[in-house]
Amino acid sequence: MSKSIGAGLVVLLLAGPASAQSQGQAIAAAVLPLPAALRDGAAVVRINAAAQPETLRNGTNGMVCIADKPGDAQFDVRCYRESFIHVVYRTFQLGANVSSPKVAAEIAAGQLKLSNEPTAGFRCLGPASSYDQATNSVTGEGRCWESMHFPFRTAREVGFPDMSEVPENLRQSVPYVMGSGTYWSHVMIEHPSSNRGRDHESH
């Protein structure tokens, strides 16, 4: 009996640090899109099977990052202001993408509240292989970008070209507007394709 209890304690002792390290790594990856100065203060959540956010870490600076979904084919982490993140949560709950008519309809009906204040977003996206856990960086086919959201404003109103006006090969050097005139209208600022590690601060 004592051997059995002792073995159980060994398993618990070994499992505890591994679990904590796993959550720590998930948090480090989740805040990767942010400028270094914002990472330590950002809240981090994970979307559960019911499409609800579960808190991995509380924040202090108003930014909320969504951790990568483990076990799928993508590496996808994104961060938004707390005043905007509930709109992103709703897209998960509807099983829709962020520019879905379903989301727009709920906003138009007043069911989903949307602030018209400009707000920033940050995201890294690519195949699962584009995230290097050892260096906490995005490599290869992974892309990182930031966005400045101006709900319902057009490209001309905010003073940037529309996405359709910028050739794809220039989009990493010229900011452009996606979703012009819609609730999801935002200026896209793509980063050059390169490794992005924990200490990378250029935005």
N, C-alpha and C positions, 0 to 999 in steps of 0.2 A: 504494500500500500504506500509506504513512504517513498519507494522508488518511483511509483506512478505519480505521486504528488510532485516529487522533485523534477521529474521529466516535464510535467505540466508547467512548472514555474520557469524552467529553462525555455520552453516554447514561448511563453508570454513575454519573457525578457527579450528574447530575440525578435519577436513580432512587433513589440512596441516601437523601437527605434526605426524599424523598416517602414512602418505605417506613417510615423511622423515625417520621415524623410520623403516619402512618397507625396504627402500633402505639401510639404515645403517645396518640392520640385514643381508640383502643379501650380503653386502660387507664383514661383519665380518665372515660369513659362507664361502664365496669364498676364503678368504686368510687362512682358517684353515689348509690346508695341509702344509703351509710354516713354516719354523722355525720362532720363535717369532721375531727375529731380522730383518726379511725381510718383515713382514706383513704390517707395516705402509707405506712403500715405494712402495708397489706393485700397479700397475694399475689393475682395475677390469672392466670387460666387461660382457655383457649378450648377448647371441646369440638370435637374433630376429626371427620372423616367416619366414623371407626371408633368414635365415641362415647367416646373416651378424652380426658382432660384434657391439654392441652399448656401448659406454663408460659410466660406472657408476662412475668411479673415475680415474683421471689421476695418473700416477706413477712417481717415481723418481729413482728407482733402477734397471730398466731393466726387472723386472719380471712382467708378465701379468697373471691374474687369471680369469678364466671363471666361472661366478656365476651359481648356481644351477638353472635348469629350473623349474619354479614353477608349481605345479599342477600335476606333473607326479608321477610315482610310485617309482622313484629313487632319492637318494641324490647323486649328482655327481658334484664335484668341482675339478678343476685342474689348475695348474699353470706351465708356461713355460717361458723361456727367450724370449724377444721380437724378437730375430733373428730366432726363431723357431716356434713361435705361429701361423704364417701365414699358416704353413703346417697343423696344427690342425684345423684352420678355414676352410681350403679347404676340410677336411674330412666331416665337417658338410654340406658344400655346395654340396658335391657329395652324401650325404646320405650314407656314407660309414664308416667303422671303421678305426682306425688309421693304421692298417696294410693292408689295401685294395690294391689289384692290380691296381685299378683305380688311386690311388694316386701315386703308384710306377711308373705307365706308364707315368704320367704327369711329374714326376721328370726325368725319363729317356729321355723324349722328350725335356727337357729343358723348358717346359711350367711353371713348378713350381720350383723355385729356392730353393736349400737346401744347407745350409752351412755345411761343414764337420767338423766344430769346435765342440768339446765335449760341451754338454750343459745339464743342470739339469732340471728335471721335478718333479712335486709333485702332488699327487692326493688322494682324499678320495672318496670312492664309497660304496654304500650299498642301501638297501631299504629305502624309505622315512622315515620310522619309526626309522631308525638308527641315525638320526640327532635329537639331543635334543636342541631345540631353546632356552630354558630357560638357559641352561648352555653353549651354543655354543660348543657342543662337539659331537663326533661320538661314538656311543655305540653299544652294541649287535653285529649284523651281519655286521656292517660297518667296512671297512678296509681302512687303510691309508698306503701309500708307497711313496718312492721317487725313481727316476730313473736317471741314467747318460747315456745320449745318445751318441753313437759313430757310426754315419752313416756308413754302409757298412763294419764295422769291425766284425770279427767273435769272438766267445767266447774265442777261444784260443789266438787270437791276443791281447785281452784286459786282459787276465789272470784270467778269472772266468769260472766256469762250465756252460754248457748249461742247460737250464731249464729241458730238458729231463733227465739230469743226477742227478737231485736233487729231492728226494722224496717229495711229497706234504707236509708231516708233518714236514719237515725240512726247508721249504722255508721262515719261519719267522726268522730263525737264520743263514741262509747261503745265501749271495748274489749270484745271478745267472743271466745269460743272456737270454733275450727274443729276438726273431727276428734276431738271429745271421746271420750276413752277408747281411742283408737287410738295406734299408734306415731307418728302425725303430729299428735297433739293439740298445739295451740298457741294462745296468745292473739294475736289480731290487733289491731294499732294502726294504723288507716288515717290517712293524712295528708289534710287538706283539699285539694280539687282546686285546684291552683295551680302556677305555675312553680316548679321546684326546680333551683337552680343550684349551682355549685361551692361557693359560700360560704354556702349555706343550712344552718344547724346545728340547726334546731328539730326535736326528736324527742319 
